[in-house]
Amino acid sequence: MKQYIDSAVEQFRTLLEEQIARQQRMEKESGATDFNSLEKIVIGICGGDGIGPIISKESERLLRFILKDEVANGRVELRNIEGLTIENRIEKNKAIPDDVLAEIKACNVILKGPTTTLKGGTLESANVA
């Protein structure tokens, strides 16, 4: 039993070390955003498809409750972003259509609902993109 616990602890240690190193690398490479220094934080909400819009709607409701003071005083803006549906992605033949990507990039943070990934298709997963 001890060997299983030791093995699990070692695997967890490796995972944590990799993630900490990844975070440090990303901070150096991209210049992490200091959210305290921003005048306004824009949170984009992409509903996705399938059950995604239902999950996103309830998540947005929770965010609005938790951040009600920040939203009321204009410090936080919640912005709905349409178009990350499988239908739109297939129509435009893009994992993330250009217009949707531009809206996403205009936000500081994204809350993304689940999106469908076609099996056996040539369209890349929105998650991977």
N, CA, C and O atoms as CSV, one atom per row, in Angstrom:
chain,resi,resn,atom,element,x,y,z
A,1,MET,N,N,0.824,-1.185,0.000
A,1,MET,CA,C,0.000,0.000,0.000
A,1,MET,C,C,0.874,1.257,0.000
A,1,MET,O,O,0.581,2.223,-0.704
A,2,LYS,N,N,1.943,1.238,0.789
A,2,LYS,CA,C,2.828,2.394,0.886
A,2,LYS,C,C,3.435,2.747,-0.470
A,2,LYS,O,O,3.597,3.925,-0.788
A,3,GLN,N,N,3.770,1.737,-1.269
A,3,GLN,CA,C,4.375,2.010,-2.570
A,3,GLN,C,C,3.399,2.736,-3.497
A,3,GLN,O,O,3.818,3.574,-4.295
A,4,TYR,N,N,2.101,2.424,-3.402
A,4,TYR,CA,C,1.101,3.098,-4.229
A,4,TYR,C,C,0.964,4.567,-3.826
A,4,TYR,O,O,0.855,5.455,-4.671
A,5,ILE,N,N,0.974,4.793,-2.519
A,5,ILE,CA,C,0.879,6.166,-2.018
A,5,ILE,C,C,2.123,6.946,-2.420
A,5,ILE,O,O,2.018,8.081,-2.886
A,6,ASP,N,N,3.296,6.353,-2.246
A,6,ASP,CA,C,4.542,7.015,-2.626
A,6,ASP,C,C,4.560,7.331,-4.121
A,6,ASP,O,O,4.988,8.411,-4.531
A,7,SER,N,N,4.101,6.398,-4.915
A,7,SER,CA,C,4.051,6.599,-6.362
A,7,SER,C,C,3.087,7.737,-6.718
A,7,SER,O,O,3.405,8.576,-7.561
A,8,ALA,N,N,1.919,7.767,-6.083
A,8,ALA,CA,C,0.941,8.824,-6.334
A,8,ALA,C,C,1.490,10.188,-5.922
A,8,ALA,O,O,1.319,11.174,-6.639
A,9,VAL,N,N,2.147,10.241,-4.771
A,9,VAL,CA,C,2.735,11.486,-4.293
A,9,VAL,C,C,3.788,11.979,-5.280
A,9,VAL,O,O,3.840,13.169,-5.589
A,10,GLU,N,N,4.619,11.078,-5.771
A,10,GLU,CA,C,5.667,11.458,-6.721
A,10,GLU,C,C,5.059,11.959,-8.033
A,10,GLU,O,O,5.535,12.942,-8.600
A,11,GLN,N,N,4.017,11.293,-8.515
A,11,GLN,CA,C,3.354,11.739,-9.743
A,11,GLN,C,C,2.725,13.114,-9.541
A,11,GLN,O,O,2.798,13.968,-10.424
A,12,PHE,N,N,2.108,13.329,-8.381
A,12,PHE,CA,C,1.504,14.614,-8.083
A,12,PHE,C,C,2.572,15.699,-7.980
A,12,PHE,O,O,2.371,16.818,-8.452
A,13,ARG,N,N,3.704,15.372,-7.363
A,13,ARG,CA,C,4.813,16.310,-7.251
A,13,ARG,C,C,5.288,16.725,-8.655
A,13,ARG,O,O,5.484,17.909,-8.929
A,14,THR,N,N,5.465,15.745,-9.522
A,14,THR,CA,C,5.907,16.026,-10.892
A,14,THR,C,C,4.912,16.928,-11.606
A,14,THR,O,O,5.309,17.884,-12.273
A,15,LEU,N,N,3.627,16.635,-11.475
A,15,LEU,CA,C,2.584,17.439,-12.095
A,15,LEU,C,C,2.622,18.879,-11.581
A,15,LEU,O,O,2.557,19.822,-12.371
A,16,LEU,N,N,2.724,19.049,-10.275
A,16,LEU,CA,C,2.783,20.395,-9.695
A,16,LEU,C,C,4.024,21.146,-10.172
A,16,LEU,O,O,3.937,22.322,-10.524
A,17,GLU,N,N,5.168,20.483,-10.187
A,17,GLU,CA,C,6.390,21.137,-10.638
A,17,GLU,C,C,6.283,21.561,-12.096
A,17,GLU,O,O,6.724,22.652,-12.459
A,18,GLU,N,N,5.698,20.706,-12.937
A,18,GLU,CA,C,5.511,21.043,-14.352
A,18,GLU,C,C,4.582,22.246,-14.507
A,18,GLU,O,O,4.851,23.140,-15.309
A,19,GLN,N,N,3.496,22.269,-13.746
A,19,GLN,CA,C,2.536,23.364,-13.859
A,19,GLN,C,C,3.109,24.677,-13.332
A,19,GLN,O,O,2.854,25.735,-13.908
A,20,ILE,N,N,3.871,24.625,-12.256
A,20,ILE,CA,C,4.508,25.833,-11.738
A,20,ILE,C,C,5.517,26.363,-12.747
A,20,ILE,O,O,5.573,27.568,-12.991
A,21,ALA,N,N,6.307,25.484,-13.329
A,21,ALA,CA,C,7.283,25.894,-14.345
A,21,ALA,C,C,6.566,26.474,-15.564
A,21,ALA,O,O,7.027,27.459,-16.141
A,22,ARG,N,N,5.452,25.876,-15.957
A,22,ARG,CA,C,4.658,26.371,-17.089
A,22,ARG,C,C,4.138,27.773,-16.793
A,22,ARG,O,O,4.219,28.661,-17.641
A,23,GLN,N,N,3.606,27.971,-15.593
A,23,GLN,CA,C,3.081,29.276,-15.215
A,23,GLN,C,C,4.188,30.325,-15.228
A,23,GLN,O,O,3.994,31.424,-15.747
A,24,GLN,N,N,5.330,29.997,-14.667
A,24,GLN,CA,C,6.454,30.936,-14.639
A,24,GLN,C,C,6.922,31.265,-16.051
A,24,GLN,O,O,7.231,32.418,-16.349
A,25,ARG,N,N,6.976,30.261,-16.918
A,25,ARG,CA,C,7.384,30.473,-18.314
A,25,ARG,C,C,6.392,31.391,-19.028
A,25,ARG,O,O,6.793,32.298,-19.757
A,26,MET,N,N,5.096,31.153,-18.816
A,26,MET,CA,C,4.068,31.966,-19.462
A,26,MET,C,C,4.129,33.409,-18.968
A,26,MET,O,O,3.943,34.339,-19.753
A,27,GLU,N,N,4.385,33.602,-17.687
A,27,GLU,CA,C,4.490,34.958,-17.145
A,27,GLU,C,C,5.653,35.713,-17.774
A,27,GLU,O,O,5.538,36.906,-18.057
A,28,LYS,N,N,6.764,35.033,-17.992
A,28,LYS,CA,C,7.926,35.667,-18.595
A,28,LYS,C,C,7.707,35.945,-20.078
A,28,LYS,O,O,8.071,37.010,-20.576
A,29,GLU,N,N,7.108,34.978,-20.785
A,29,GLU,CA,C,6.944,35.091,-22.231
A,29,GLU,C,C,5.884,36.103,-22.633
A,29,GLU,O,O,6.098,36.880,-23.564
A,30,SER,N,N,4.754,36.110,-21.958
A,30,SER,CA,C,3.644,36.934,-22.418
A,30,SER,C,C,3.402,38.169,-21.577
A,30,SER,O,O,2.563,38.996,-21.933
A,31,GLY,N,N,4.099,38.314,-20.491
A,31,GLY,CA,C,3.842,39.449,-19.620
A,31,GLY,C,C,2.460,39.313,-19.001
A,31,GLY,O,O,1.468,39.744,-19.590
A,32,ALA,N,N,2.390,38.728,-17.840
A,32,ALA,CA,C,1.114,38.479,-17.175
A,32,ALA,C,C,0.391,39.795,-16.914
A,32,ALA,O,O,1.017,40.821,-16.647
A,33,THR,N,N,-0.926,39.752,-16.993
A,33,THR,CA,C,-1.751,40.924,-16.747
A,33,THR,C,C,-1.916,41.145,-15.252
A,33,THR,O,O,-2.260,40.226,-14.509
A,34,ASP,N,N,-1.666,42.370,-14.824
A,34,ASP,CA,C,-1.925,42.759,-13.444
A,34,ASP,C,C,-3.351,43.307,-13.406
A,34,ASP,O,O,-3.582,44.475,-13.719
A,35,PHE,N,N,-4.296,42.465,-13.025
A,35,PHE,CA,C,-5.706,42.856,-13.052
A,35,PHE,C,C,-6.015,43.992,-12.089
A,35,PHE,O,O,-6.979,44.728,-12.300
A,36,ASN,N,N,-5.221,44.150,-11.039
A,36,ASN,CA,C,-5.429,45.250,-10.106
A,36,ASN,C,C,-5.145,46.603,-10.745
A,36,ASN,O,O,-5.675,47.624,-10.307
A,37,SER,N,N,-4.314,46.611,-11.774
A,37,SER,CA,C,-3.952,47.878,-12.409
A,37,SER,C,C,-4.923,48.271,-13.527
A,37,SER,O,O,-4.858,49.393,-14.031
A,38,LEU,N,N,-5.816,47.369,-13.917
A,38,LEU,CA,C,-6.760,47.683,-14.992
A,38,LEU,C,C,-7.900,48.555,-14.482
A,38,LEU,O,O,-8.399,48.361,-13.373
A,39,GLU,N,N,-8.304,49.518,-15.305
A,39,GLU,CA,C,-9.455,50.351,-14.966
A,39,GLU,C,C,-10.743,49.536,-15.010
A,39,GLU,O,O,-11.621,49.676,-14.158
A,40,LYS,N,N,-10.832,48.675,-16.035
A,40,LYS,CA,C,-12.013,47.825,-16.201
A,40,LYS,C,C,-11.558,46.442,-16.639
A,40,LYS,O,O,-10.634,46.304,-17.441
A,41,ILE,N,N,-12.215,45.426,-16.106
A,41,ILE,CA,C,-11.948,44.046,-16.506
A,41,ILE,C,C,-13.146,43.570,-17.311
A,41,ILE,O,O,-14.280,43.600,-16.835
A,42,VAL,N,N,-12.882,43.130,-18.540
A,42,VAL,CA,C,-13.939,42.645,-19.417
A,42,VAL,C,C,-13.913,41.119,-19.413
A,42,VAL,O,O,-12.916,40.499,-19.782
A,43,ILE,N,N,-15.022,40.531,-18.991
A,43,ILE,CA,C,-15.162,39.079,-18.964
A,43,ILE,C,C,-16.078,38.687,-20.112
A,43,ILE,O,O,-17.265,39.012,-20.103
A,44,GLY,N,N,-15.533,37.996,-21.093
A,44,GLY,CA,C,-16.321,37.522,-22.222
A,44,GLY,C,C,-16.962,36.191,-21.876
A,44,GLY,O,O,-16.334,35.329,-21.261
A,45,ILE,N,N,-18.211,36.030,-22.274
A,45,ILE,CA,C,-18.932,34.785,-21.994
A,45,ILE,C,C,-19.341,34.161,-23.316
A,45,ILE,O,O,-20.187,34.692,-24.036
A,46,CYS,N,N,-18.727,33.021,-23.627
A,46,CYS,CA,C,-19.024,32.269,-24.850
A,46,CYS,C,C,-19.859,31.061,-24.450
A,46,CYS,O,O,-19.367,30.156,-23.776
A,47,GLY,N,N,-21.105,31.047,-24.861
A,47,GLY,CA,C,-22.010,29.974,-24.456
A,47,GLY,C,C,-21.667,28.606,-25.006
A,47,GLY,O,O,-21.975,27.591,-24.381
A,48,GLY,N,N,-21.034,28.567,-26.168
A,48,GLY,CA,C,-20.759,27.274,-26.788
A,48,GLY,C,C,-21.999,26.685,-27.407
A,48,GLY,O,O,-22.838,27.417,-27.931
A,49,ASP,N,N,-22.132,25.372,-27.357
A,49,ASP,CA,C,-23.311,24.723,-27.935
A,49,ASP,C,C,-23.720,23.528,-27.087
A,49,ASP,O,O,-23.103,23.255,-26.058
A,50,GLY,N,N,-24.749,22.821,-27.509
A,50,GLY,CA,C,-25.268,21.708,-26.717
A,50,GLY,C,C,-25.752,22.236,-25.377
A,50,GLY,O,O,-26.593,23.133,-25.328
A,51,ILE,N,N,-25.229,21.688,-24.298
A,51,ILE,CA,C,-25.596,22.137,-22.951
A,51,ILE,C,C,-24.845,23.410,-22.547
A,51,ILE,O,O,-25.146,24.006,-21.513
A,52,GLY,N,N,-23.873,23.825,-23.357
A,52,GLY,CA,C,-23.046,24.988,-23.057
A,52,GLY,C,C,-23.808,26.249,-22.708
A,52,GLY,O,O,-23.502,26.873,-21.691
A,53,PRO,N,N,-24.803,26.660,-23.517
A,53,PRO,CA,C,-25.529,27.885,-23.183
A,53,PRO,C,C,-26.241,27.827,-21.828
A,53,PRO,O,O,-26.347,28.844,-21.143
A,54,ILE,N,N,-26.721,26.666,-21.445
A,54,ILE,CA,C,-27.394,26.523,-20.145
A,54,ILE,C,C,-26.378,26.693,-19.019
A,54,ILE,O,O,-26.627,27.413,-18.052
A,55,ILE,N,N,-25.235,26.028,-19.152
A,55,ILE,CA,C,-24.179,26.130,-18.142
A,55,ILE,C,C,-23.668,27.565,-18.064
A,55,ILE,O,O,-23.481,28.102,-16.972
A,56,SER,N,N,-23.444,28.184,-19.219
A,56,SER,CA,C,-22.915,29.549,-19.256
A,56,SER,C,C,-23.887,30.554,-18.663
A,56,SER,O,O,-23.477,31.490,-17.976
A,57,LYS,N,N,-25.180,30.363,-18.927
A,57,LYS,CA,C,-26.189,31.274,-18.380
A,57,LYS,C,C,-26.169,31.245,-16.855
A,57,LYS,O,O,-26.218,32.291,-16.207
A,58,GLU,N,N,-26.096,30.046,-16.288
A,58,GLU,CA,C,-26.068,29.931,-14.827
A,58,GLU,C,C,-24.748,30.431,-14.256
A,58,GLU,O,O,-24.716,31.010,-13.170
A,59,SER,N,N,-23.656,30.206,-14.987
A,59,SER,CA,C,-22.352,30.722,-14.552
A,59,SER,C,C,-22.349,32.243,-14.584
A,59,SER,O,O,-21.804,32.887,-13.688
A,60,GLU,N,N,-22.956,32.814,-15.614
A,60,GLU,CA,C,-23.054,34.273,-15.701
A,60,GLU,C,C,-23.896,34.814,-14.549
A,60,GLU,O,O,-23.555,35.833,-13.950
A,61,ARG,N,N,-24.982,34.139,-14.246
A,61,ARG,CA,C,-25.837,34.565,-13.137
A,61,ARG,C,C,-25.036,34.591,-11.825
A,61,ARG,O,O,-25.155,35.523,-11.030
A,62,LEU,N,N,-24.228,33.561,-11.620
A,62,LEU,CA,C,-23.383,33.496,-10.427
A,62,LEU,C,C,-22.358,34.631,-10.435
A,62,LEU,O,O,-22.158,35.292,-9.415
A,63,LEU,N,N,-21.711,34.859,-11.575
A,63,LEU,CA,C,-20.738,35.951,-11.675
A,63,LEU,C,C,-21.388,37.293,-11.376
A,63,LEU,O,O,-20.828,38.110,-10.645
A,64,ARG,N,N,-22.566,37.520,-11.941
A,64,ARG,CA,C,-23.272,38.792,-11.701
A,64,ARG,C,C,-23.574,38.980,-10.217
A,64,ARG,O,O,-23.523,40.097,-9.703
A,65,PHE,N,N,-23.887,37.888,-9.535
A,65,PHE,CA,C,-24.160,37.981,-8.099
A,65,PHE,C,C,-22.877,38.265,-7.327
A,65,PHE,O,O,-22.836,39.173,-6.497
A,66,ILE,N,N,-21.839,37.494,-7.597
A,66,ILE,CA,C,-20.575,37.639,-6.871
A,66,ILE,C,C,-19.930,39.002,-7.142
A,66,ILE,O,O,-19.347,39.611,-6.245
A,67,LEU,N,N,-20.043,39.469,-8.382
A,67,LEU,CA,C,-19.371,40.702,-8.793
A,67,LEU,C,C,-20.325,41.887,-8.906
A,67,LEU,O,O,-20.021,42.860,-9.596
A,68,LYS,N,N,-21.477,41.815,-8.236
A,68,LYS,CA,C,-22.512,42.849,-8.423
A,68,LYS,C,C,-21.987,44.256,-8.160
A,68,LYS,O,O,-22.324,45.179,-8.901
A,69,ASP,N,N,-21.177,44.442,-7.133
A,69,ASP,CA,C,-20.647,45.779,-6.843
A,69,ASP,C,C,-19.691,46.240,-7.944
A,69,ASP,O,O,-19.750,47.391,-8.376
A,70,GLU,N,N,-18.813,45.345,-8.396
A,70,GLU,CA,C,-17.847,45.683,-9.446
A,70,GLU,C,C,-18.542,45.958,-10.778
A,70,GLU,O,O,-18.125,46.844,-11.524
A,71,VAL,N,N,-19.606,45.198,-11.079
A,71,VAL,CA,C,-20.374,45.445,-12.305
A,71,VAL,C,C,-21.100,46.785,-12.190
A,71,VAL,O,O,-21.110,47.568,-13.139
A,72,ALA,N,N,-21.708,47.053,-11.033
A,72,ALA,CA,C,-22.472,48.291,-10.821
A,72,ALA,C,C,-21.594,49.534,-10.944
A,72,ALA,O,O,-22.032,50.555,-11.475
A,73,ASN,N,N,-20.355,49.448,-10.454
A,73,ASN,CA,C,-19.493,50.633,-10.527
A,73,ASN,C,C,-18.634,50.674,-11.796
A,73,ASN,O,O,-17.777,51.546,-11.934
A,74,GLY,N,N,-18.858,49.737,-12.720
A,74,GLY,CA,C,-18.168,49.750,-14.007
A,74,GLY,C,C,-16.775,49.155,-13.993
A,74,GLY,O,O,-16.078,49.214,-15.006
A,75,ARG,N,N,-16.355,48.595,-12.896
A,75,ARG,CA,C,-15.016,47.982,-12.814
A,75,ARG,C,C,-14.956,46.680,-13.596
A,75,ARG,O,O,-13.908,46.316,-14.130
A,76,VAL,N,N,-16.102,45.968,-13.662
A,76,VAL,CA,C,-16.184,44.705,-14.404
A,76,VAL,C,C,-17.333,44.801,-15.398
A,76,VAL,O,O,-18.420,45.280,-15.075
A,77,GLU,N,N,-17.065,44.331,-16.618
A,77,GLU,CA,C,-18.094,44.242,-17.655
A,77,GLU,C,C,-18.212,42.783,-18.077
A,77,GLU,O,O,-17.213,42.135,-18.391
A,78,LEU,N,N,-19.435,42.274,-18.083
A,78,LEU,CA,C,-19.685,40.930,-18.604
A,78,LEU,C,C,-20.221,41.087,-20.015
A,78,LEU,O,O,-21.233,41.754,-20.230
A,79,ARG,N,N,-19.549,40.476,-20.970
A,79,ARG,CA,C,-19.875,40.656,-22.387
A,79,ARG,C,C,-20.183,39.300,-23.020
A,79,ARG,O,O,-19.334,38.409,-23.023
A,80,ASN,N,N,-21.395,39.140,-23.554
A,80,ASN,CA,C,-21.765,37.897,-24.230
A,80,ASN,C,C,-21.173,37.871,-25.634
A,80,ASN,O,O,-21.254,38.844,-26.382
A,81,ILE,N,N,-20.584,36.745,-25.965
A,81,ILE,CA,C,-19.970,36.544,-27.281
A,81,ILE,C,C,-20.693,35.387,-27.956
A,81,ILE,O,O,-20.652,34.252,-27.480
A,82,GLU,N,N,-21.343,35.681,-29.048
A,82,GLU,CA,C,-22.084,34.666,-29.799
A,82,GLU,C,C,-21.180,34.048,-30.867
A,82,GLU,O,O,-20.136,34.608,-31.203
A,83,GLY,N,N,-21.579,32.909,-31.388
A,83,GLY,CA,C,-20.921,32.360,-32.567
A,83,GLY,C,C,-19.960,31.215,-32.351
A,83,GLY,O,O,-19.338,30.751,-33.307
A,84,LEU,N,N,-19.816,30.742,-31.118
A,84,LEU,CA,C,-18.907,29.619,-30.896
A,84,LEU,C,C,-19.689,28.299,-30.940
A,84,LEU,O,O,-19.352,27.341,-30.243
A,85,THR,N,N,-20.726,28.267,-31.765
A,85,THR,CA,C,-21.543,27.058,-31.918
A,85,THR,C,C,-20.965,26.177,-33.016
A,85,THR,O,O,-20.248,26.654,-33.896
A,86,ILE,N,N,-21.278,24.910,-32.959
A,86,ILE,CA,C,-20.781,23.989,-33.985
A,86,ILE,C,C,-21.314,24.378,-35.358
A,86,ILE,O,O,-20.616,24.247,-36.364
A,87,GLU,N,N,-22.565,24.862,-35.392
A,87,GLU,CA,C,-23.151,25.253,-36.682
A,87,GLU,C,C,-22.364,26.399,-37.320
A,87,GLU,O,O,-22.048,26.357,-38.509
A,88,ASN,N,N,-22.053,27.416,-36.527
A,88,ASN,CA,C,-21.304,28.562,-37.045
A,88,ASN,C,C,-19.878,28.170,-37.394
A,88,ASN,O,O,-19.331,28.635,-38.394
A,89,ARG,N,N,-19.280,27.325,-36.582
A,89,ARG,CA,C,-17.912,26.888,-36.841
A,89,ARG,C,C,-17.835,26.061,-38.121
A,89,ARG,O,O,-16.885,26.194,-38.893
A,90,ILE,N,N,-18.833,25.209,-38.347
A,90,ILE,CA,C,-18.862,24.413,-39.586
A,90,ILE,C,C,-19.097,25.324,-40.787
A,90,ILE,O,O,-18.429,25.198,-41.813
A,91,GLU,N,N,-20.048,26.237,-40.649
A,91,GLU,CA,C,-20.372,27.159,-41.749
A,91,GLU,C,C,-19.147,27.966,-42.174
A,91,GLU,O,O,-18.917,28.182,-43.364
A,92,LYS,N,N,-18.367,28.409,-41.191
A,92,LYS,CA,C,-17.187,29.222,-41.499
A,92,LYS,C,C,-15.931,28.374,-41.679
A,92,LYS,O,O,-14.870,28.890,-42.032
A,93,ASN,N,N,-16.057,27.060,-41.433
A,93,ASN,CA,C,-14.945,26.116,-41.568
A,93,ASN,C,C,-13.727,26.553,-40.753
A,93,ASN,O,O,-12.591,26.509,-41.226
A,94,LYS,N,N,-13.996,26.974,-39.519
A,94,LYS,CA,C,-12.929,27.405,-38.614
A,94,LYS,C,C,-13.243,26.916,-37.215
A,94,LYS,O,O,-14.400,26.917,-36.795
A,95,ALA,N,N,-12.222,26.500,-36.496
A,95,ALA,CA,C,-12.414,26.067,-35.111
A,95,ALA,C,C,-12.973,27.216,-34.284
A,95,ALA,O,O,-13.868,27.020,-33.462
A,96,ILE,N,N,-12.446,28.410,-34.503
A,96,ILE,CA,C,-12.974,29.639,-33.909
A,96,ILE,C,C,-13.046,30.657,-35.044
A,96,ILE,O,O,-12.009,31.133,-35.507
A,97,PRO,N,N,-14.251,30.998,-35.499
A,97,PRO,CA,C,-14.375,31.971,-36.597
A,97,PRO,C,C,-13.683,33.299,-36.251
A,97,PRO,O,O,-13.633,33.703,-35.089
A,98,ASP,N,N,-13.157,33.959,-37.274
A,98,ASP,CA,C,-12.367,35.176,-37.077
A,98,ASP,C,C,-13.106,36.248,-36.279
A,98,ASP,O,O,-12.514,36.884,-35.407
A,99,ASP,N,N,-14.407,36.457,-36.572
A,99,ASP,CA,C,-15.148,37.497,-35.860
A,99,ASP,C,C,-15.300,37.150,-34.375
A,99,ASP,O,O,-15.250,38.030,-33.515
A,100,VAL,N,N,-15.486,35.867,-34.087
A,100,VAL,CA,C,-15.606,35.416,-32.695
A,100,VAL,C,C,-14.256,35.568,-31.985
A,100,VAL,O,O,-14.197,36.021,-30.842
A,101,LEU,N,N,-13.183,35.188,-32.667
A,101,LEU,CA,C,-11.844,35.304,-32.089
A,101,LEU,C,C,-11.501,36.759,-31.774
A,101,LEU,O,O,-10.890,37.048,-30.745
A,102,ALA,N,N,-11.893,37.673,-32.660
A,102,ALA,CA,C,-11.641,39.102,-32.409
A,102,ALA,C,C,-12.373,39.560,-31.152
A,102,ALA,O,O,-11.820,40.317,-30.355
A,103,GLU,N,N,-13.613,39.108,-30.969
A,103,GLU,CA,C,-14.355,39.470,-29.759
A,103,GLU,C,C,-13.713,38.876,-28.505
A,103,GLU,O,O,-13.639,39.530,-27.465
A,104,ILE,N,N,-13.252,37.635,-28.615
A,104,ILE,CA,C,-12.583,36.973,-27.489
A,104,ILE,C,C,-11.321,37.752,-27.103
A,104,ILE,O,O,-11.079,37.999,-25.921
A,105,LYS,N,N,-10.530,38.134,-28.089
A,105,LYS,CA,C,-9.275,38.839,-27.824
A,105,LYS,C,C,-9.497,40.228,-27.235
A,105,LYS,O,O,-8.586,40.797,-26.634
A,106,ALA,N,N,-10.702,40.780,-27.404
A,106,ALA,CA,C,-11.015,42.096,-26.843
A,106,ALA,C,C,-11.360,42.014,-25.356
A,106,ALA,O,O,-11.631,43.035,-24.723
A,107,CYS,N,N,-11.351,40.813,-24.804
A,107,CYS,CA,C,-11.686,40.600,-23.388
A,107,CYS,C,C,-10.424,40.270,-22.603
A,107,CYS,O,O,-9.424,39.817,-23.160
A,108,ASN,N,N,-10.493,40.508,-21.290
A,108,ASN,CA,C,-9.373,40.155,-20.423
A,108,ASN,C,C,-9.449,38.714,-19.949
A,108,ASN,O,O,-8.427,38.071,-19.713
A,109,VAL,N,N,-10.678,38.211,-19.811
A,109,VAL,CA,C,-10.928,36.871,-19.294
A,109,VAL,C,C,-12.085,36.285,-20.095
A,109,VAL,O,O,-12.971,37.013,-20.540
A,110,ILE,N,N,-12.074,34.968,-20.275
A,110,ILE,CA,C,-13.162,34.302,-20.998
A,110,ILE,C,C,-13.750,33.201,-20.125
A,110,ILE,O,O,-13.029,32.416,-19.510
A,111,LEU,N,N,-15.075,33.166,-20.089
A,111,LEU,CA,C,-15.817,32.041,-19.512
A,111,LEU,C,C,-16.417,31.324,-20.709
A,111,LEU,O,O,-17.318,31.846,-21.366
A,112,LYS,N,N,-15.915,30.123,-20.993
A,112,LYS,CA,C,-16.340,29.396,-22.193
A,112,LYS,C,C,-17.128,28.163,-21.805
A,112,LYS,O,O,-16.666,27.327,-21.029
A,113,GLY,N,N,-18.329,28.064,-22.360
A,113,GLY,CA,C,-19.135,26.872,-22.165
A,113,GLY,C,C,-18.628,25.749,-23.049
A,113,GLY,O,O,-17.785,25.973,-23.918
A,114,PRO,N,N,-19.137,24.531,-22.835
A,114,PRO,CA,C,-18.729,23.390,-23.654
A,114,PRO,C,C,-19.025,23.609,-25.138
A,114,PRO,O,O,-20.025,24.227,-25.503
A,115,THR,N,N,-18.140,23.092,-25.974
A,115,THR,CA,C,-18.333,23.136,-27.424
A,115,THR,C,C,-18.183,21.729,-27.975
A,115,THR,O,O,-17.431,20.910,-27.445
A,116,THR,N,N,-18.903,21.470,-29.038
A,116,THR,CA,C,-18.878,20.157,-29.679
A,116,THR,C,C,-17.629,20.023,-30.541
A,116,THR,O,O,-17.255,20.956,-31.252
A,117,THR,N,N,-16.996,18.877,-30.476
A,117,THR,CA,C,-15.896,18.545,-31.371
A,117,THR,C,C,-16.350,17.382,-32.229
A,117,THR,O,O,-16.722,16.324,-31.721
A,118,LEU,N,N,-16.313,17.590,-33.538
A,118,LEU,CA,C,-16.744,16.536,-34.452
A,118,LEU,C,C,-15.750,15.389,-34.446
A,118,LEU,O,O,-14.538,15.602,-34.472
A,119,LYS,N,N,-16.264,14.193,-34.413
A,119,LYS,CA,C,-15.402,13.010,-34.476
A,119,LYS,C,C,-15.194,12.639,-35.940
A,119,LYS,O,O,-16.147,12.510,-36.708
A,120,GLY,N,N,-13.941,12.471,-36.302
A,120,GLY,CA,C,-13.628,12.065,-37.653
A,120,GLY,C,C,-13.693,13.191,-38.663
A,120,GLY,O,O,-13.480,12.960,-39.853
A,121,GLY,N,N,-13.979,14.394,-38.223
A,121,GLY,CA,C,-14.041,15.522,-39.133
A,121,GLY,C,C,-12.698,16.200,-39.276
A,121,GLY,O,O,-11.711,15.788,-38.667
A,122,THR,N,N,-12.670,17.242,-40.085
A,122,THR,CA,C,-11.422,17.967,-40.300
A,122,THR,C,C,-11.395,19.276,-39.525
A,122,THR,O,O,-10.405,20.007,-39.579
A,123,LEU,N,N,-12.474,19.581,-38.801
A,123,LEU,CA,C,-12.539,20.821,-38.035
A,123,LEU,C,C,-11.877,20.618,-36.668
A,123,LEU,O,O,-12.277,19.748,-35.894
A,124,GLU,N,N,-10.867,21.430,-36.391
A,124,GLU,CA,C,-10.155,21.346,-35.115
A,124,GLU,C,C,-11.087,21.704,-33.958
A,124,GLU,O,O,-12.026,22.482,-34.127
A,125,SER,N,N,-10.827,21.144,-32.806
A,125,SER,CA,C,-11.575,21.448,-31.604
A,125,SER,C,C,-11.381,22.921,-31.229
A,125,SER,O,O,-10.273,23.450,-31.320
A,126,ALA,N,N,-12.468,23.579,-30.806
A,126,ALA,CA,C,-12.364,24.970,-30.337
A,126,ALA,C,C,-11.465,25.034,-29.110
A,126,ALA,O,O,-10.752,26.019,-28.916
A,127,ASN,N,N,-11.490,24.005,-28.288
A,127,ASN,CA,C,-10.637,23.979,-27.096
A,127,ASN,C,C,-9.167,23.978,-27.469
A,127,ASN,O,O,-8.365,24.672,-26.844
A,128,VAL,N,N,-8.810,23.211,-28.474
A,128,VAL,CA,C,-7.415,23.125,-28.898
A,128,VAL,C,C,-6.996,24.436,-29.554
A,128,VAL,O,O,-5.902,24.944,-29.311
A,129,ALA,N,N,-7.879,24.974,-30.387
A,129,ALA,CA,C,-7.563,26.240,-31.080
A,129,ALA,C,C,-7.371,27.361,-30.092
A,129,ALA,O,O,-7.100,28.494,-30.488
